[in-house]
């Protein structure tokens, strides 16, 4: 897992964890908006790291590796951790692990462990694996249908095609199998001053189970709903809004 850093001269650390089917540069439009105020730490997750030809491991392992890296580099306490979708799963586990103290955290459309029978969760993982694999084989035409809910340009979709070509079959399978079924401690505890769960109005039905899980296990969480955006669309389509909202969550003025 390669770690990319920006604004290292600032004391307050903000960790940004990307979703699946993109690379760490998912945050390329957010970086210039925040690096003048914050020390940004952006991991390139295994399986999505062009500098390290590895496969995706698991949500649990990535959370541990990220925590260990932060502690080893003198960041046992951070201002904020943000994760989207797959990255939101990593943040959820990261908070439960509690090895690094985060003053604030944002789980954006984050995936929580399915509360379903084992066989059902595996069938869902198979469906997701086949869907992404079809995109890997079918290329742009398949993606144009899959991402029709947001105004992604052809250039944006070509980027996803390149990411899919980099992803191995093992990474595709492990991404969905782990994100849907990662282990959480019981009971779940998170010593974090402010936790927010964000989701798009358009994905409210899809996030129903995740919202219920967060309400039950992280009852202190505040929910924020975004209109006119799809799942994971903030960083690419509304980076200014994402940056300002993160600054708000941290209790700072933009």
C-alpha positions as CSV (number, residue, x, y, z in Angstrom):
1,X,0.0,0.0,0.0
2,X,1.7,3.2,-1.2
3,X,0.9,6.3,0.9
4,X,0.8,9.7,-0.9
5,X,1.2,12.9,1.2
6,X,0.5,16.5,0.5
7,X,0.8,19.6,2.7
8,X,3.3,17.8,5.1
9,X,4.2,21.1,6.7
10,X,0.8,21.3,8.4
11,X,0.1,19.7,11.8
12,X,-3.5,18.6,11.3
13,X,-3.7,15.3,9.4
14,X,-6.6,14.4,7.1
15,X,-6.8,10.8,5.7
16,X,-8.7,10.3,2.5
17,X,-9.6,6.7,1.5
18,X,-10.8,6.0,-2.0
19,X,-13.6,3.8,-3.2
20,X,-13.3,0.7,-5.5
21,X,-12.8,0.9,-9.3
22,X,-10.7,4.1,-8.9
23,X,-7.1,4.9,-7.8
24,X,-5.9,7.2,-5.1
25,X,-6.0,10.1,-7.7
26,X,-9.8,10.0,-7.3
27,X,-9.0,12.9,-5.0
28,X,-7.0,14.9,-7.5
29,X,-9.5,17.8,-7.5
30,X,-9.8,17.8,-3.7
31,X,-6.0,17.9,-3.0
32,X,-5.4,21.5,-4.2
33,X,-8.4,22.7,-2.2
34,X,-7.1,21.3,1.1
35,X,-3.3,21.0,1.0
36,X,-2.7,24.6,2.0
37,X,-4.4,24.0,5.3
38,X,-4.0,20.3,6.1
39,X,-1.5,17.5,5.9
40,X,-3.3,15.0,3.5
41,X,-2.6,11.3,3.7
42,X,-4.0,9.4,0.8
43,X,-3.3,5.6,0.6
44,X,-3.4,3.7,-2.7
45,X,-5.1,0.6,-1.6
46,X,-3.8,-2.9,-2.5
47,X,-5.1,-4.0,-5.9
48,X,-5.5,-0.3,-6.9
49,X,-1.9,0.7,-6.5
50,X,0.1,1.1,-9.7
51,X,3.3,1.4,-7.8
52,X,2.8,-1.9,-6.0
53,X,1.4,-4.7,-8.2
54,X,-0.5,-6.4,-5.4
55,X,-4.0,-7.8,-5.0
56,X,-6.7,-6.4,-2.7
57,X,-6.3,-8.0,0.8
58,X,-9.2,-7.3,3.1
59,X,-10.9,-4.4,4.9
60,X,-9.5,-5.6,8.2
61,X,-5.9,-5.9,6.9
62,X,-6.0,-2.5,5.2
63,X,-7.4,-0.8,8.3
64,X,-4.6,-2.3,10.4
65,X,-1.9,-1.4,7.8
66,X,-3.2,2.2,7.7
67,X,-3.3,2.5,11.4
68,X,0.2,1.1,11.8
69,X,1.6,3.5,9.2
70,X,0.0,6.5,10.9
71,X,1.4,5.5,14.3
72,X,4.8,4.7,12.9
73,X,4.9,8.2,11.3
74,X,3.9,10.0,14.5
75,X,0.2,10.4,13.7
76,X,-1.5,8.6,16.6
77,X,-4.1,11.3,16.6
78,X,-5.6,12.8,13.4
79,X,-8.1,15.6,12.6
80,X,-10.3,13.5,10.3
81,X,-10.6,10.4,8.2
82,X,-12.9,10.2,5.2
83,X,-13.7,7.2,3.1
84,X,-16.1,6.6,0.3
85,X,-17.9,3.3,-0.5
86,X,-15.1,0.7,-0.1
87,X,-13.1,3.4,1.6
88,X,-16.1,3.9,4.0
89,X,-15.9,0.3,4.9
90,X,-12.2,0.8,5.8
91,X,-13.1,3.9,7.9
92,X,-15.8,2.0,9.7
93,X,-13.4,-0.7,10.7
94,X,-10.6,1.8,11.4
95,X,-12.9,3.6,13.9
96,X,-13.8,0.3,15.6
97,X,-10.1,-0.7,15.8
98,X,-9.4,2.5,17.8
99,X,-5.6,2.3,17.3
100,X,-5.5,5.8,16.0
101,X,-7.6,8.6,17.6
102,X,-9.6,10.4,14.9
103,X,-11.2,13.7,16.1
104,X,-13.8,13.4,13.3
105,X,-14.8,10.9,10.6
106,X,-16.9,10.8,7.5
107,X,-18.3,7.5,6.0
108,X,-19.5,8.5,2.6
109,X,-21.9,5.9,1.2
110,X,-19.8,3.4,3.2
111,X,-20.4,-0.3,2.9
112,X,-21.2,-2.1,6.2
113,X,-21.2,-5.8,6.8
114,X,-24.3,-7.5,5.5
115,X,-26.6,-8.8,8.2
116,X,-27.6,-11.8,6.1
117,X,-27.1,-15.6,6.0
118,X,-23.6,-16.6,4.8
119,X,-24.9,-18.2,1.5
120,X,-26.8,-15.0,0.6
121,X,-23.8,-12.8,1.1
122,X,-21.7,-15.0,-1.2
123,X,-24.4,-15.0,-3.9
124,X,-24.4,-11.1,-3.7
125,X,-20.6,-11.1,-4.0
126,X,-20.8,-13.4,-7.1
127,X,-23.3,-11.0,-8.7
128,X,-21.1,-8.0,-8.0
129,X,-18.0,-9.8,-9.2
130,X,-19.8,-10.7,-12.5
131,X,-21.0,-7.1,-13.0
132,X,-17.6,-5.6,-12.6
133,X,-16.0,-8.3,-14.7
134,X,-18.5,-7.5,-17.5
135,X,-17.3,-3.9,-17.3
136,X,-13.7,-5.1,-17.4
137,X,-14.4,-7.1,-20.6
138,X,-17.1,-4.9,-22.1
139,X,-15.4,-1.6,-21.7
140,X,-16.9,1.8,-22.3
141,X,-20.3,0.8,-23.6
142,X,-21.1,-1.2,-20.4
143,X,-19.8,1.6,-18.2
144,X,-21.9,4.2,-20.0
145,X,-25.0,2.3,-18.9
146,X,-23.7,1.6,-15.4
147,X,-22.8,5.2,-14.6
148,X,-25.7,6.9,-16.4
149,X,-27.1,8.4,-13.1
150,X,-24.3,11.1,-13.0
151,X,-22.8,13.4,-15.6
152,X,-19.5,11.6,-16.1
153,X,-17.7,12.6,-19.2
154,X,-16.3,10.0,-21.7
155,X,-12.8,10.9,-20.3
156,X,-14.0,10.0,-16.8
157,X,-15.3,6.6,-18.0
158,X,-12.1,5.9,-20.0
159,X,-10.3,6.4,-16.7
160,X,-12.5,3.7,-15.1
161,X,-11.8,1.4,-18.1
162,X,-8.0,1.8,-17.4
163,X,-8.5,1.0,-13.7
164,X,-10.5,-2.1,-14.5
165,X,-7.7,-3.3,-16.8
166,X,-5.3,-2.9,-13.9
167,X,-7.6,-4.8,-11.5
168,X,-7.0,-8.6,-11.2
169,X,-9.9,-11.0,-10.9
170,X,-8.6,-11.7,-7.4
171,X,-8.9,-8.0,-6.5
172,X,-12.4,-7.8,-7.9
173,X,-13.6,-10.8,-5.9
174,X,-11.8,-9.8,-2.7
175,X,-13.1,-6.3,-2.9
176,X,-16.8,-7.3,-2.8
177,X,-16.4,-10.3,-0.7
178,X,-14.5,-8.4,2.0
179,X,-16.5,-5.1,1.9
180,X,-19.7,-7.0,2.2
181,X,-18.6,-9.3,5.0
182,X,-15.7,-7.8,7.0
183,X,-15.6,-8.6,10.7
184,X,-16.4,-6.0,13.3
185,X,-15.8,-6.2,17.1
186,X,-18.9,-6.8,19.3
187,X,-19.9,-4.4,20.7
188,X,-18.7,-1.8,18.3
189,X,-17.1,1.2,20.0
190,X,-15.6,4.3,18.4
191,X,-13.9,7.1,20.4
192,X,-14.5,9.8,17.9
193,X,-15.8,13.3,18.7
194,X,-17.8,13.6,15.5
195,X,-18.9,10.9,13.0
196,X,-21.0,11.6,10.0
197,X,-22.5,9.2,7.5
198,X,-23.2,10.7,4.1
199,X,-25.2,9.4,1.2
200,X,-26.9,10.6,-1.9
201,X,-30.6,10.9,-2.0
202,X,-30.6,8.9,-5.2
203,X,-29.0,5.9,-3.4
204,X,-31.1,6.1,-0.3
205,X,-32.8,2.7,-1.0
206,X,-29.4,1.0,-1.8
207,X,-27.9,2.3,1.5
208,X,-30.9,1.3,3.6
209,X,-29.1,-1.6,5.3
210,X,-25.9,0.5,5.8
211,X,-27.9,3.3,7.4
212,X,-29.6,0.9,9.8
213,X,-26.2,-0.7,10.7
214,X,-24.7,2.7,11.5
215,X,-27.7,3.8,13.5
216,X,-27.5,0.6,15.6
217,X,-23.7,0.4,16.0
218,X,-22.6,4.0,15.9
219,X,-25.6,5.8,17.4
220,X,-23.6,9.1,17.7
221,X,-23.4,9.4,14.0
222,X,-25.0,12.3,12.2
223,X,-26.5,11.7,8.8
224,X,-26.1,14.1,5.8
225,X,-28.0,13.6,2.6
226,X,-26.8,15.1,-0.7
227,X,-29.2,16.0,-3.6
228,X,-28.3,15.9,-7.3
229,X,-25.4,13.5,-7.0
230,X,-24.9,9.8,-7.3
231,X,-22.9,7.3,-5.2
232,X,-19.4,8.4,-4.7
233,X,-19.8,11.5,-7.0
234,X,-18.6,14.2,-4.7
235,X,-14.8,14.0,-5.2
236,X,-15.0,13.9,-9.0
237,X,-18.1,16.1,-9.7
238,X,-18.3,18.5,-6.6
239,X,-14.8,18.6,-5.1
240,X,-15.4,22.1,-3.6
241,X,-18.4,20.9,-1.8
242,X,-16.6,17.8,-0.5
243,X,-13.7,20.0,0.8
244,X,-15.9,22.5,2.4
245,X,-18.0,19.8,4.1
246,X,-14.9,18.1,5.5
247,X,-13.7,21.4,6.9
248,X,-17.1,21.9,8.4
249,X,-17.1,18.5,10.1
250,X,-13.7,19.3,11.5
251,X,-15.2,22.4,13.1
252,X,-13.1,24.8,11.0
253,X,-14.0,27.6,8.6
254,X,-13.2,27.2,4.9
